[in-house]
Each structure stands twice: as C-alpha cells, then as structure tokens.
Amino acid sequence: MFDKLGELVGEHAELERALADPDVHADADQARTLAKRYSELTPVVNAYREYKQAGEDEEAARELASEDAAFAEEAEQLAKQRGELEDRLRILLVPKDPNDDRDTIIEVKAGEGGDESALFAGDLLRMYQRYAERQGWKTEIIDSTLTGLGGVKDATLAVKAGRGGDGAWSKLKYEGGVHRVQRVPVTESQGRIHTSAAGVMVMPEAEQVDIKINENDLKIDVYRSSGPGGQSVNTTDSAVRITHLPTGVVVSCQNEKSQLQNKEQAMRVLRARLLQAAEEEAAAAASADRKAQVRTVDRSERVRTYNFPENRISDHRVGYKAYNLDQVIDGDLDGVINALSSAELEAKLAEQ
C-alpha cells in the first residue's frame, strides 16, 4: 500500500506543477482532465501526510515517555489516530468507478403480471423521480408508453445531478435488475395478494465525445405517436425509431412534438446503450454485472421485493430488509442504496 501511496504523492506533485503552468490552460480539455485527477488525489495525499505526521509524533512521544509518563498516554492516542488514518487510506485507495460522476439514464419496463406490472412500473418511475428531487437532481422523461389504467408499459428517464461531487450514477447504478412487487392489485375483487415484476436498466449517460456514431450506420424510421390502447395521439409522423445496424440496438422516442426533438432524445439513449456495450466488452467483470441487471423480467429473477401488506422492502443481493416501504416508494432510497454501496466497498477492500 505504501509503495502505491508514494507513487500517488509524486503524481500529485507533478500535477500541481503542471496546473501552475499557464501553457497547460491553453488546452481547456487537458486542463480539465489534469484538474480532475489532481482533485481526486488531494484527499489521498492529505491523509497520507497526516498519517506520516502522526507516526513521527508517536515515535517522539514514546522516546519522551521514559522521562515523563504523560507522554505514554499521548503515544497511545497517536497510535490509535494512525490506525484510523491507515483505515481511511485503504478506503481512499479503493478504485473509483470511472462513471460515478456521470448523469444516468434509467429504463423501466413492465414485465409479467399484466396491468398490475404496468402499475408497479409506474410506481418505480415515480420513486426514482422523487428520489432525484430529494437529492436536488433534475429529471426528464425521454420516452414513455402508458397503459389505459395509468400504468407504464415502458419509460426512459434521464437523471442529471448538479455540478460538483459525484453524479447520479454513483447512487442509481445499484438499481438495475428485476424488481418484484407483492400486493393486492386494484383490479383484484377478492382481495388476493398477487406477485408481479418490472425490469429496471440503468446506464451512465454518454457524451458525444465518448461515443462516435456514423450516420451511415443508422436506420431511421418515423411513425405516428400512439397512446394507451394504441390510438394515435399525433397527426404527423413525429415518432422516431433508430436502429444501429452494426449492433442491432433499437431505440424509439415519441414523447416530443417534433421529429427532430424525438431523434435527439433517441440518440441520447442510443449513445448510453453503446457506451454500456463498449464497457462490457472492455471488462469481463463489468459485463457480468450489466448482463445480470435484466435478462428476463420474470418473477423469480429479482434483486428486490416490495411487499406492501407487510410494508417491507428486501434487497436480495445484500440481505437488506426494512419495514418502511411506504417511505421508500415515496423516494426515500437512502437506506437500501447505502447498504448496497457499503457492501460494494467491503468487497473491494477484501480484494486489496
């Protein structure tokens, strides 16, 4: 660990010298990249300096303890402080998800369960919107297909965090998978509890510079927007379906009033999906994680269960369980997300 820290201290010093050079700032992109890396390393370097200083102070206190017993107590306190700083350094050295500062695109799809599944998908969509509001983030529905009962057959939601700090991906990346609900549907006259499911796919939003798309690789179809039951809600061909021919990825958008706007929104989703695919190819571990999100929206393949009769939420990946489902469905996801984040950190620390 300490060899690694020495290297990072050297890199931090080089970055500091580079950022002091006016010529570096002539290239805004380069300066931004260097500043970001410098900002990432600064907490590590500061903690390492505190650790070394605590060690030196402890050594001095132990030397003086032979003459004055008061220094023995101080040495023990410094040893405890040094141990805490070492633990902090181990956490700081855990590799950061490179997408943590990105905005996020969430796709919610109804699965097995008919109308009840679509209603649950709508609940999930609103849950993520309310969670984003609690975080001070902005949301935008890129596309959605509603059902006659007010449910959601499928919807695509963009979540944008403010500048500074981690992005929406750092929190929402854990939401991918099949979500299962157990409750009495509004369509059930006998009061029986039904189980249904909805799928959630989470992707970091890609910038145009991240993914270069050749227009010749796109097949673009236009058609009229449709609403619940399939009825047309627009008299012009404003809806857009884009097929990326090399990969077969298909994205459609019909929420906007103009064909151009729908195309722009569809391209946002397409870039996110292609970025995700590129990352899957680049890392086998990432591939396993992403492919595990939603294979089939089946009741048995679930990451989380929402049990309304017991007001219970259970996340099956980490054994998390709480009886505040009414608050969770209203956007209070902090408890379950923190549990997933802590489990991920512990797993990474175990690999060090």
FENNOR-V661814 format. One line per field, one symbol per residue. ss: DSSP state (h for helix, s for strand, l for the rest). psi: psi as a letter, one per 20 degrees, with the letter a starting at -180 (. if undefined). burial: I if it has 9 or more other ideal C-beta (glycine too) atoms within 8 Angstrom, else O. A space follows every 10 residues. Layout:
BEGIN
ss->???
psi->???
burial->???
END
This chain:
BEGIN
ss->lhhhhhhhhh hhhhhhhhhl lhhhhhlhhh hhhhhhhhhh hhhhhhhhhh hhhhhhhhhh hhhhhllllh hhhhhhhhhh hhhhhhhhhh hhllllllll lllsssssss lllhhhhhhh hhhhhhhhhh hhhhhllsss ssssssllll lsssssssss llllllllhh hhhhhlssss ssslllllll lllsssssss ssssllllll llllhhhsss sssllslhhh lsllllllss ssssllllss ssslllllhh hhhhhhhhhh hhhhhhhhhh hhlhhhhhhh hlllllllll lllsssslll lsssslllls ssllhhhhll lllhhhhhhh hhhhhhhhhh hl
psi->ghgghgghgg hggghgggii ohhhihnggg hggghggghh hghggghhgh ggghgghggh hhhihhhohh hgghghghgg ghghhgghhh ghippqoijh jqrqpppppq cqjchhghhh hhggghghgh ghghikrqqp ogqqoqrhjj aogqqppppp rrqpaqahhh giiiipappp qoroqhioii kqpqprqqqp pppppqrhig oppphijpop qqrpqqapii qpjqirmhqp pppoghijpp pqpjhrhqhg ghggghhghg gghhgghhhh hhphghgggg hifogqmqhh nqhqpooghj kpppoihjkp pqlkhhhgij injgghhhgg ghhgghhhhh i.
burial->OOOOIOOIIO IIOOIIOIIO OOOIIOOOOO IOOIIOIIOI IIOIIOIIOI IOOIIOIIOO IIOIIOOOOO IIOIIOOIIO IIOOIIOIII IIIIOOOOII OIIIIIIIII IIIOIIIIII IIIIIOIIII IIIOIOIOIO IIIIIIIOIO IIIIIIIIII IOOOOOIIII IIIIIIIIII IIIIIOOIOO OOOIIIIIII IIIIIIOOOO IOIOOOOIOI OIOIIIIOOO OOOIOOOIII IIIIOOOOIO IIIIIIOOIO IIIOIIIIII IIIIIIIIII OOOOOIIOOI OOIIOOIIIO IIIIIIIIOO IIIIIOOOOI OIOIIOOIIO IIIOIIIOII IOIIIOOIIO OO
END
